[in-house]
């Protein structure tokens, strides 16, 4: 049968003859802004215009406009832009990609939905084939599950997330490393666009169970003990009895605490590595070569802003702690900001004003995020008017505003921090370290109340974050009991011993107390607490627990670092020094090298407690911090003098000095080593 071409014009079907009555020449179709769709329809048997019109109308219903085609794709994208996986997710992902591929370039530009846009499928984020989803079976009995929020930016996923996973696998060749993402929205995006299948938490745990994994270590790549970390621990509860051991390793910044001025070693290490990388990428010497590069950046008027996500979770104090850490290190041209603006001092306007007031004219933005994904590329460095870079530029307060779009996960030294956290979690390594070579020696503590560290073999069983990992240790007649407040009311009993013995008739179970804890934001919560007998300090002992699900579990715990609970740091005790005054030489490190404590120092010993008189070569120190306590000068004129406790001999003791010698006061961290071989009685 012969066919003829019929032109379908949106807004109506127009059939034109080649020669129009009343016209002296060939007719032209009227101009239109609507798209046209061409299709072939069967010609009428008699060639009449009426039959051709009828045939055209028969296919009009099968023809859609460019916008309708784009809207269909947008709806399919929005359908998979969800946080819950269903039995239809795989099919929906495939449908969305197929519909996108069927669009013309012009139609793709019209895709717009609640979450859909042309970038969903169209943006080039790198080569997905370079990634490894780590969703393979054949795991074996020992698995390290690396859990990330995830990113759809392929290059960042390879450099940052895979970079961390590869480092952990290299450090632990006898364990199988697998991956899970917590953001189903991202999982769906990568699957639909790149046909890469990444497990969510439930899928990864089901895979571990199916493969017969006995020992499971979960390493989060999250920054802190925030909401995402809590969700990981919660998800593990449903699978805990499927494994012999389950251990959750620390996130990047370690323990949170509640005090913005109390910093742990992880935060200090991250602060140094982040600043060093930022200096290098800006063309300055890294901190490996000293502080010359940092001082050169200051002299050039350069300020660095490390931008995190921000959170309303109590863990938001971590951002304040990072700013405190920068100040103590003397990095006063480094500022911490957050996309969410929580804590308040990390909001864009606050950070921008602080930089301007400090006199810096050039700003370099860099993500304080594991991956350089959507937040780094859009919220930080995007061209939209609400990005940090755009806001800083629009303020006209700065000569230049630049961005370094690099995720923290790609930095080798950061990868090694994660690897170390994983190693600490493997096979109760953290407790083995606490036990020490001496097999757990006891301290001779006098009767009284002490603050002490309470550590366990699992992040699922730990002291409440408001307690900074500590409990109150009571010593009476040589016997020790520590009171701990837990994170919730999910643990209902403890037993000092093994789970098997706890289930025997007559077993003396530890009953809970109801404790009220106060978080850094002022919020309070009622949780369970327990009074736990402590057989010895600095050694691991058995402590079984039972939760609301009615199953007993074995755990190892330890108590260490006892300090007087009167608010003061416990000074160093020694059996070799009688009461009296001594001259002791010190080794001193930290800061720029210009200011220092003069050596030797005078150490006074009373009742076995040692206190040093520390004289600076500068009058510009208004307080010192030792073991979390503030000490004020004991003199009013001349060089600053302090009386501080001696916590140890022959090992570096960290102190903080607040100097007012610069444009604004800031805390600087130093290390003092009291050298016992130089002790001379005065």
Secondary structure, 3 states (H helix, E strand, C coil): CCEEEEEEECCECCCCCCECCCCCCECCCCCCCCCEEEEEEECCCCCCHHHHHHHHHHHHCCCCCHHHHHHHHHHHHHHHCCCCCCCCHHHHHHHHHHHHHCCCHHHHCCCECCCCECHHHHCCCCCHHHCCCCCCCCCCCEEEEEEECCCCCHHHHHHHHHHHHHHHHHHCCCCEEEEEECCHHHHHHHHHHHCCCCCEHHHHHHHHHHCCCCEEEEEECCCCCCHHHHHHHHHHHCCHHHCCEEEECCCCCCCCCCCCCCCCHHHHHHHHHHHHHHHHHCCCCCHHHCCHHHHHHHHCCEEEEEEECCCCCHHHHHHHHHHHHHHHECCCCEEEEECCCCCHHHCHHHHHHHHHHHCCCEEEEEECCCCCCHHHHHHHCCCCCCCHHHHHHHCCCCCEEEEECCCHHHCHHHHHHHHHHHHHHHHHHHHHHHHCCCCCCCCCCCCEEEEEEEEECCCCCCECHHHCCEEEEEEECCEEEEEEEECCCCEEEEECCCHHHHCCCCCCCEECEEEEEECCCCCEEEEEEEEEEECCCCCCEECEEEECCCCEECCEEEEEEEEECCCCCCCCECCCCCCEEEEECEEEEECCCCCCECCCEEEEEECCEEEEEEEECCCCEEEEEECCEEECCCCCCCCCEEEEECCCCCCCEEEEEEECCCCCCEEEEEEEEECHHHCEEC
